[in-house]
Amino acid sequence: MSQLIAGVDEVGRGPLVGDVVTAAVILDPQHTIMGLADSKKLSEKRREILSAEIKQYALAWSIGRASPQEIDELNILHATMLAMTRAVQGLSVQPNHVMVDGNRCPQWDYSSEAIIKGDGLIAEISAASIIAKVTRDKEMLILDQQYPEYGFAKHKGYPTAFHLAKLAELGPLPQYRMSFKPVQQSLAMRDGQLAGS
């Protein structure tokens, strides 16, 4: 019985809006996917190509997520751990060992280890980071089509100066993480304006 290793990574801890998205991937030792790397260091086009190849040739892959409401209830760290657990539980083949990008693993029954900068070191984690990023970026493009005035296609929900200005001007959508400080500040400002009007 060969060792089945799942790599796990997350995308979207820093943004103010949308789900935190995680992926778990078990690669097929019989099929080498060339060019796997930390998703942040790859072009959008390269990520798209690799994501399709990973989904085609991996032994198993799965997406896990936690909603903005869960992030607000649990905090971003615990919501991320929940999303990682969901990703591994969603695999069609259960791994013997899980490698997680970062400095901590969820509290689960899997044999696992956390690897700092694992997305640049471990092929399985790189594959997970690519699938998670492509998935979340696509969701931000959909949100951008629904609410073009917020500019989600450009900033992907991260707190850029443009995004913060739009948030202050327009206020948060239901998809925002209401517990995040810039979102709370925009609500307080709007409440203040309403009180003063």
N, C-alpha and C positions, 0 to 999 in steps of 0.2 A: 504493500500500500504506500503510494508516494505521498509525501507531505503536501497537503493542500493549504497554501498560504493565501490569505486574503489581505489585500492592502486597503486601507480606509483613509479618506481625506475629506475635508469640508471646504466649502466655499460660501462666503457670505456672512461671516461673523461681524464684519465692520459696517456693512450698509445699514441705512435707517429704515429700509423698506423690504418687504418680501420675506420668503422663507429662508432659513439657513438650510443649505442643501449639502448632503453628504453622499458619497458613493463607496461601495465595496466591490472589489474586483478580484477574482481568482483567474490568473492567466493560465493558458495552456502551455505546458513546458515543450510541447511538440511544435508550437508556432511562435516564433520570435517576432515581436512587433518592433520595427526599427524606429528610433527617434523619440522614444518616450522620455519625457523630462517634466520638470515642474511646469504646470500649466501656465503660470504667470510669465514664463520665459519663452513661450511659443506664440506665434502669430495666431490671430483668430482663425484664419484659413487652415493653418496646420493643425490646430486643435480640432476643428471640424472633421478633417480627414482622419486623424488618429482616433477620435471618438467613435466614428463609424467602424473603423477597423477593430477597435477593442470590443465593441458590441458584437461584431461578427465572429471573432475568433476566441474570445475569453471563454473559459470553462463556465464561468458564471459572473454576472454583474447585477448590481441592484442599486437603486436610489433610495435614500432615506431623507426625511425632511422634518423640520419642526416649524410650525406656523408662527406668524408674528404674535398671535395670542399666547401661544406656548412660551415664546421667548419672553413676553411680558410677565407671564406667571412664574416662570422657573428661573429666569435670567439667562443670558446668552450662553454662558458656559454649560449649564445643565441642559439647556435645550439642544446644544450641539452634541452633547454626550447621548441624549435621547435619539437624535437623528442618526448618529453613528450606529447605535444599537439597532435601530430599525433597518438600516442599510444591510447590516450583517445578517439579521434575522430574515431579510427578504431574499437572500441568495438561494438559488435552486439547489446548490450543493453546499453543504455546511463545511467550513474550513477546520483544519486541526489547529491552526495558529493564525492569529490576526496581528498585522503590523499597522499601527496607527501613526499618522503624521502628527508631530507635536510632542508635548512633554507629559501627557497623561492619557490613560485609557479609561473608557467608561467602566463602571462597576458591573461586570458581567461574568458569566461562567467560562468564557472562552480563554484559552491559553493566548496571551497577548503581550505585546511590548510597544512602548511609545518610542518613536524615533524622531529626534529633532532634525528638521530639514529633510525628512524622509522622502518628500515628494521629488527631491533631486537625486536621491540615493538608491531608492528601492523601486524596481520597475512596477510592482503591483500598486504601490502608493501613487506613483506618477500616473498610472492608468486611471486610478480612482480620482485624482485631482483633475484630470482632463475631462472625464465624464461629468463630474460635478460642476465644473466651470461652464462647460458648453450648455448643460441643462439650465443652470441659473441664468446665464446670459440670455438664453432664448426667452425665458420667462420675463426678463426685464424688457426685452424687445416687444413682447406682447403688451406689457403694461404701458410701454411708450406709445403704442398705437392707440390704446384706450385713453391715455392722458398725455398727449404730446407736449403740452405746455410745461411739464416737469422735466423733460429732457432725459428720461431714464436710459435711452439708447446710448447716450454719451457717457454718463457717470455710473450707470449700473446700480444706482442706489447709494453709492458711497457719498460721504459728506463733503463734496467739493464746494468751492465758494459759490459756483453757479447754482448747485443744488440747494444749498442753505438759503440763498437769496430767494429762490422760487418757493421753498418751503415756508419762509417768512411771509412771502407775498400771498400765497394761495392756501396755506394751511395743509395739514396732513390728510391723506386719503385713508380709508379703512385698512389698507394694506400696510400702513406704517407701523413701526414698533413704538408704541406709545410710551414705553418706559425709557427710551433712549433720550438723553439730555437735549439734543437739538430739537427733537420733536416736542418735548415738554415745553421748551422755550418758545417755540412757534405757537403752541396752544396758549401759553400764558400771555404772549404778546397780543394774540387775537382776542383773548378774553378781556385784556386791558383796553383794547381799542373799542370792543363792544360796550364795555362799561362807560367808556368816555364819550361814546357817540350819542 
